[in-house]
Structures are given as C-alpha cells and as structure tokens.
Amino acid sequence: MEDILTESLENYLKTIYNIILKKNGVRVKDIAKQLKVKNSSVTVALRTLASKGYINYEPYGIISLTEKGHEVSKKITEKHRTLTYFFSNILSLDKNLSEDIASKMEYVLTEEAFMRFKCYIEFFLQWKEANPNWINEFDTFCKQKQIQGSH
C-alpha cells in the first residue's frame, strides 16, 4: 500500500498525537469525539494508518503511534501551530479562523514553503522588536485597504 497520507488521514494522525499528549493514551471514542465523526469512520481510518505503519491499533485497545507515526504527526502539528501563529499573531486574524485556515493549508504546504514561513516568522519577530508599533500600523493599513475596497 502506498505511503502517502490524505488530508483526512493527516488530520487523524494529528488528532491522535494531540490526544496522546494530553491524556497519555487514546481510544476510538476520544478521536470520534474530537473530530465529531462516528466511531466506524475512526475505525476505518485507524486500520489504514496501521496498515501504513503509523500507529499500533487493535480493536477496543489503546492506540499508540509508531516511531514513524510520531515523527510525521509531530511535523504536522508543528506546521499547524506555525500557520495558526502566523494568521493569528502576524496577520491579526481571529484565533478560530486562524485554526481553520491552518488546518486547510497544512496539507498542501510544501516543506520548502513551510521553511520559508518559519523563516519569515523569525524575521518578523526580530524586526518587530526594533519596530514595536508595526502591528498597529499594519492594522491601520489593512483597515484603510478594506475601506477603499468597499467602494
């Protein structure tokens, strides 16, 4: 079976990883509750992730990540957190909207583009220290653009 993960499977992997971080273990019902899906949908995804070597899964048992699954889910989670930070703290978008956008973008963002995002954020944070009013100026600029665009 091919080792490529769909957006949905990446989301399951990220969810498993985050629940394990919080609870030290995860079951089908935890994933179903978090993703607001049926247990049967979770079971199908878990079988696929197990067949690809990302998780250890036995029906009715505790689900754990393999080393491969841990590494991949850690990368997915880092990408999600970085994108959420960018949209929320740099572009000043609402936190929930930032989370939604990050979830959609993390799957399609290439490794090269993600590395550029990380560099941009680091550059921005250094530059922002020297220019503390930057975010206020940016917000004013955006509001002026929105007003101009509404005519």
Protein Blocks (a to p, Z undefined) as FASTA:
>chain_A
ZZbdcfklmmmmmmmmmmmmmnopacfklmmmmnopafklmmmmmmmmmmnopaccdehi
acdddfklmmmmmmmmmmmmmmmmmmmmmnopafklmmmmmmmmmmmpcfklmmmmmmmm
mmmmmmmmmmmmlmmmmmmmmmmmmmmmmZZ
